[in-house]
Amino acid sequence: MPLPPRWVRRLLLAPGVVLLAVAVVTTLPVWALLALAASPLVPGRLRPLRLLWIGAVYLVWDAAALLALFVLWLASGFGARKRSPAFQRAHYVLAGHFLRVLFWQARWTLRLRIDVVGTDPDTALPGRPELVLCRHAGPGDSFILIHALVNWFHREPRIVLKESLQWDPAIDVLLNRLPNRFIAPGSDGRDRVVTQIGHLATGLDDDDAFVIFPEGGNFTPSRRLRAIARLRALGLERMALRAERMQHVLAPQPGGLLAALDAAPDAGVIFVAHTGLDRMLTVTDVWRELPMDKRIVMRFWSVPPEEVPVDRQERIDWLFDWWARIDRWIADHRDGATT
């Protein structure tokens, strides 16, 4: 479904979410009784009630974020100073507070636990900008990564995201006020997209983190096969063979990383893998797993800028080497081990 114009999203979707949140909160006892009555009819521990609570919390969270963003818009002179350093920082602080609340609820409702292993950004590259490359699999992994960067490592992320995420009004408003880029998957104008990514990675300072998901989408077995077929269609047989050997990740698309490395040659590179959400690929998978009772392990590897290859083809091979390493780590740690 095509994304509506920005004015439609601001005048209809955002107020609609706030009104819907008010309606849900005022009628929540009725919905809770219905969900409680339905719980014995489905397997799992209070699955309908948990799902109702998750949906209601997220809706109220979204509406509260929109109201806070509206206050910031007024305080910035009806948006006139929203790009100033002070208001940019205020938006990052706001994002950190709301992500903290969201994950507090996730720990309580879904029984999620998030552990970080490896060389995290605080200890590996203190006082330096960084390019963060993360695998993409399972619901909410981008939220988890940004939560870690903002609240644990005190970084200000610049993120390359899917255009469809702008359907969420709070994400739409917040991230369009900060230096981020929304990309339409599979869109034409690949050179233009790569140029935009290069611009986003330009001028990183010591607490910035440029975040990109080189696979271009969540991992699924069918997407893995399509990515391999696309490489073959482009005549990239060697890369297709390498992608075939990787069972748990999609073949990375190097264009965005190459542009970011050229734009930020002094930045370190951090590779991020995670396990714990691998088997939840569809809405049905998520429903079946509630309550999730999951331990999510995030593994960080840091590469200082002086160890990043210079030649273009060497950089592409280096990216595939790292993705193969991530694939092996996932295969070895899908049950939550941390070594």
C-alpha positions as CSV (number, residue, x, y, z in Angstrom):
1,M,0.0,0.0,0.0
2,P,1.5,3.4,-1.0
3,L,2.4,5.8,1.8
4,P,0.0,8.8,2.1
5,P,1.5,12.3,1.6
6,R,3.0,13.9,4.7
7,W,0.1,16.3,5.2
8,V,-2.4,13.4,5.3
9,R,-0.2,11.6,7.9
10,R,0.1,14.8,10.0
11,L,-3.6,15.9,9.8
12,L,-5.3,12.5,9.9
13,L,-3.2,9.6,11.0
14,A,-1.5,11.4,14.0
15,P,-4.7,12.8,15.5
16,G,-6.5,9.5,14.7
17,V,-4.0,7.6,16.9
18,V,-4.5,10.0,19.8
19,L,-8.3,9.7,19.5
20,L,-8.1,5.9,19.2
21,A,-5.9,5.7,22.3
22,V,-8.4,7.7,24.3
23,A,-11.2,5.4,23.1
24,V,-9.3,2.2,23.9
25,V,-8.3,3.5,27.4
26,T,-11.9,4.4,28.3
27,T,-13.2,1.0,27.2
28,L,-10.2,-1.1,28.3
29,P,-12.1,-2.8,31.2
30,V,-14.6,-4.2,28.7
31,W,-12.0,-5.4,26.3
32,A,-10.0,-6.9,29.2
33,L,-13.0,-9.0,30.4
34,L,-13.6,-10.3,26.9
35,A,-9.9,-11.2,26.5
36,L,-9.9,-12.9,29.9
37,A,-13.0,-14.9,28.9
38,A,-11.4,-16.0,25.7
39,S,-8.1,-17.0,27.3
40,P,-9.1,-20.5,28.3
41,L,-10.2,-21.2,24.7
42,V,-6.7,-20.8,23.3
43,P,-3.4,-22.4,24.2
44,G,-0.8,-20.4,26.2
45,R,-0.9,-18.3,29.4
46,L,-3.5,-15.6,29.1
47,R,-2.5,-15.1,25.4
48,P,-5.5,-12.9,24.4
49,L,-5.1,-10.7,27.5
50,R,-1.4,-10.3,26.9
51,L,-2.0,-9.4,23.3
52,L,-4.6,-6.8,24.2
53,W,-2.3,-5.3,26.8
54,I,0.6,-5.1,24.4
55,G,-1.6,-3.4,21.8
56,A,-3.1,-1.0,24.2
57,V,0.3,-0.1,25.7
58,Y,1.8,0.5,22.3
59,L,-1.1,2.6,21.2
60,V,-1.0,4.8,24.4
61,W,2.8,5.0,24.0
62,D,2.4,6.2,20.4
63,A,-0.2,8.8,21.4
64,A,1.8,10.1,24.4
65,A,4.9,10.4,22.1
66,L,2.9,12.4,19.6
67,L,1.6,14.8,22.3
68,A,5.2,15.3,23.6
69,L,6.4,15.9,20.1
70,F,3.7,18.5,19.6
71,V,4.8,20.3,22.7
72,L,8.4,20.3,21.4
73,W,7.1,21.7,18.1
74,L,5.4,24.5,19.9
75,A,8.4,25.2,22.0
76,S,10.7,25.4,18.9
77,G,8.6,28.2,17.5
78,F,6.1,26.1,15.6
79,G,9.0,24.1,14.2
80,A,11.2,27.0,13.2
81,R,14.1,25.9,15.5
82,K,13.5,22.1,15.5
83,R,16.8,21.5,13.6
84,S,18.8,23.5,16.1
85,P,21.3,21.5,18.2
86,A,19.3,22.1,21.4
87,F,16.1,20.8,20.0
88,Q,17.8,17.9,18.2
89,R,19.2,16.9,21.5
90,A,15.8,17.3,23.2
91,H,14.3,14.9,20.6
92,Y,17.0,12.3,21.3
93,V,16.4,12.6,25.0
94,L,12.7,12.2,24.4
95,A,13.3,9.1,22.2
96,G,15.4,7.6,25.0
97,H,12.7,8.1,27.6
98,F,10.0,6.5,25.5
99,L,12.2,3.6,24.5
100,R,13.0,3.0,28.1
101,V,9.3,2.8,28.9
102,L,8.6,0.5,26.0
103,F,11.2,-2.0,27.0
104,W,10.2,-1.8,30.7
105,Q,6.8,-3.0,29.5
106,A,8.3,-5.6,27.2
107,R,10.3,-7.1,30.1
108,W,7.2,-7.2,32.3
109,T,4.5,-8.4,29.8
110,L,6.6,-10.6,27.4
111,R,9.3,-11.6,29.8
112,L,12.1,-10.4,27.5
113,R,15.6,-10.1,28.6
114,I,18.3,-8.4,26.6
115,D,22.0,-9.1,27.1
116,V,24.9,-7.6,25.3
117,V,28.2,-9.5,24.7
118,G,31.4,-8.5,22.9
119,T,33.0,-5.1,22.5
120,D,30.2,-2.6,22.9
121,P,30.6,1.0,21.5
122,D,31.3,2.5,24.9
123,T,34.5,0.5,25.4
124,A,35.6,-0.2,21.9
125,L,35.4,3.3,20.2
126,P,35.0,5.9,22.9
127,G,34.8,9.5,21.6
128,R,34.6,8.4,18.0
129,P,31.8,8.2,15.5
130,E,30.8,4.8,14.4
131,L,29.0,3.0,11.6
132,V,26.7,0.3,13.0
133,L,25.8,-2.6,10.7
134,C,23.1,-5.0,12.1
135,R,21.5,-8.1,10.8
136,H,17.7,-7.8,10.5
137,A,15.5,-10.6,11.8
138,G,12.5,-10.9,14.0
139,P,10.0,-8.3,15.3
140,G,11.5,-5.3,17.0
141,D,15.2,-5.9,16.5
142,S,15.7,-2.3,15.2
143,F,13.9,-1.0,18.4
144,I,16.2,-3.0,20.5
145,L,19.4,-1.8,18.8
146,I,18.3,1.9,18.9
147,H,17.3,1.5,22.6
148,A,20.8,0.1,23.3
149,L,22.6,2.9,21.4
150,V,20.6,5.7,23.0
151,N,20.1,4.5,26.5
152,W,23.1,2.3,27.2
153,F,25.8,3.8,25.1
154,H,24.6,7.4,24.9
155,R,24.9,7.7,21.2
156,E,22.8,9.8,18.8
157,P,21.8,7.4,15.9
158,R,21.3,8.4,12.3
159,I,19.3,5.5,10.8
160,V,18.5,4.2,7.3
161,L,15.0,2.9,7.6
162,K,12.2,1.4,5.4
163,E,9.8,4.0,4.1
164,S,6.8,1.9,5.4
165,L,7.8,2.6,9.0
166,Q,6.3,6.1,8.5
167,W,2.8,4.5,8.8
168,D,3.5,4.7,12.6
169,P,2.8,8.4,13.4
170,A,5.2,8.7,16.3
171,I,8.1,7.1,14.4
172,D,7.1,9.3,11.4
173,V,7.2,12.6,13.2
174,L,10.2,11.9,15.5
175,L,12.5,10.4,13.0
176,N,11.7,12.9,10.3
177,R,12.8,15.7,12.7
178,L,16.2,14.0,13.2
179,P,18.9,13.1,10.6
180,N,17.5,9.9,9.2
181,R,16.6,8.5,5.8
182,F,13.5,6.5,4.9
183,I,14.1,4.3,1.8
184,A,11.5,2.5,-0.3
185,P,12.6,-1.1,-0.7
186,G,13.2,-2.2,-4.2
187,S,12.7,1.4,-5.5
188,D,14.2,2.7,-8.7
189,G,17.0,5.3,-8.5
190,R,19.5,3.1,-6.6
191,D,22.3,5.6,-7.3
192,R,20.1,8.3,-5.7
193,V,19.5,6.2,-2.6
194,V,23.2,5.5,-2.2
195,T,23.9,9.2,-2.5
196,Q,21.3,10.0,0.2
197,I,23.0,7.4,2.5
198,G,26.3,9.1,1.8
199,H,24.9,12.5,2.8
200,L,23.4,11.0,6.0
201,A,26.9,9.7,7.0
202,T,28.6,13.0,6.4
203,G,29.6,15.1,9.3
204,L,29.3,12.5,12.1
205,D,30.6,13.7,15.5
206,D,32.0,11.9,18.4
207,D,28.7,10.7,19.9
208,D,27.0,9.8,16.6
209,A,26.2,6.3,15.3
210,F,25.2,5.8,11.7
211,V,22.9,2.7,11.6
212,I,22.2,0.6,8.6
213,F,20.8,-2.9,8.0
214,P,22.7,-4.1,4.9
215,E,20.3,-7.0,4.2
216,G,17.5,-4.4,3.3
217,G,14.8,-6.3,5.2
218,N,14.0,-9.0,7.8
219,F,15.4,-12.4,7.1
220,T,13.0,-15.1,5.8
221,P,13.9,-18.3,3.9
222,S,12.1,-17.0,0.8
223,R,13.9,-13.6,0.9
224,R,17.2,-15.4,1.2
225,L,16.5,-17.3,-2.0
226,R,15.3,-14.2,-3.8
227,A,18.5,-12.4,-2.7
228,I,20.7,-15.2,-4.1
229,A,18.6,-15.2,-7.4
230,R,19.1,-11.4,-7.7
231,L,22.8,-11.8,-7.4
232,R,22.8,-14.4,-10.2
233,A,20.6,-12.2,-12.3
234,L,23.2,-9.5,-12.0
235,G,25.9,-11.9,-13.1
236,L,27.5,-11.9,-9.6
237,E,28.0,-15.7,-9.4
238,R,30.8,-15.6,-6.8
239,M,28.7,-13.5,-4.4
240,A,25.7,-15.7,-5.0
241,L,27.8,-18.8,-4.1
242,R,28.9,-17.1,-0.9
243,A,25.3,-16.1,-0.1
244,E,24.3,-19.8,-0.6
245,R,26.7,-20.8,2.1
246,M,25.0,-18.5,4.6
247,Q,21.9,-20.1,6.1
248,H,20.7,-17.5,8.7
249,V,21.2,-14.1,7.0
250,L,20.4,-12.5,3.7
251,A,23.2,-11.5,1.3
252,P,24.3,-8.0,2.3
253,Q,23.8,-5.1,-0.1
254,P,27.1,-3.2,-0.1
255,G,26.1,0.1,-1.8
256,G,25.0,1.8,1.4
257,L,28.0,0.8,3.4
258,L,30.5,1.8,0.7
259,A,28.9,5.3,0.6
260,A,29.0,5.6,4.4
261,L,32.7,4.5,4.5
262,D,33.6,7.1,1.9
263,A,31.6,9.8,3.7
264,A,33.0,9.0,7.2
265,P,36.5,7.6,6.8
266,D,37.4,8.3,10.4
267,A,34.5,6.3,11.8
268,G,34.9,2.9,13.4
269,V,32.7,0.0,12.2
270,I,30.5,-2.1,14.6
271,F,28.9,-5.3,13.4
272,V,25.9,-6.5,15.4
273,A,24.3,-9.9,15.5
274,H,21.5,-11.1,17.7
275,T,19.5,-14.2,18.5
276,G,16.3,-14.9,20.4
277,L,13.8,-13.7,17.8
278,D,14.9,-15.9,14.9
279,R,12.0,-18.2,14.8
280,M,9.4,-15.4,14.9
281,L,9.1,-14.5,11.2
282,T,5.3,-14.0,10.9
283,V,2.4,-12.7,13.0
284,T,1.4,-16.3,13.6
285,D,4.8,-17.1,15.0
286,V,4.5,-14.1,17.4
287,W,1.1,-15.2,18.5
288,R,2.3,-18.8,19.1
289,E,5.2,-17.6,21.2
290,L,3.3,-15.3,23.6
291,P,4.4,-14.8,26.3
292,M,7.7,-14.8,24.6
293,D,9.9,-15.6,27.6
294,K,12.9,-14.9,25.5
295,R,16.5,-14.1,26.2
296,I,17.8,-11.8,23.4
297,V,21.5,-11.8,23.0
298,M,23.2,-9.0,21.1
299,R,26.8,-9.6,20.0
300,F,29.0,-6.6,19.1
301,W,32.2,-6.7,17.1
302,S,34.3,-3.5,16.7
303,V,36.6,-2.7,13.8
304,P,38.8,0.4,14.1
305,P,38.9,2.7,11.0
306,E,42.5,1.8,10.3
307,E,41.6,-1.9,9.8
308,V,38.8,-1.1,7.2
309,P,39.9,-2.0,3.7
310,V,40.4,0.9,1.2
311,D,39.8,-0.8,-2.2
312,R,36.1,-1.0,-3.2
313,Q,36.2,-4.8,-4.1
314,E,38.1,-5.5,-0.9
315,R,35.5,-3.7,1.1
316,I,32.7,-5.8,-0.5
317,D,34.6,-9.0,0.2
318,W,35.2,-7.8,3.7
319,L,31.5,-7.2,4.2
320,F,30.7,-10.7,3.0
321,D,33.4,-12.1,5.3
322,W,31.8,-10.4,8.3
323,W,28.3,-11.5,7.2
324,A,29.6,-15.1,7.0
325,R,31.0,-14.7,10.5
326,I,27.7,-13.4,11.8
327,D,25.9,-16.4,10.1
328,R,28.2,-18.8,11.9
329,W,27.7,-17.1,15.2
330,I,23.9,-17.3,14.8
331,A,24.2,-21.0,14.0
332,D,26.2,-21.6,17.2
333,H,24.2,-19.4,19.5
334,R,20.5,-19.7,18.6
335,D,19.8,-21.2,22.0
336,G,21.1,-18.2,23.8
337,A,24.7,-19.1,24.6
338,T,27.1,-16.2,25.0
339,T,30.5,-17.5,24.2
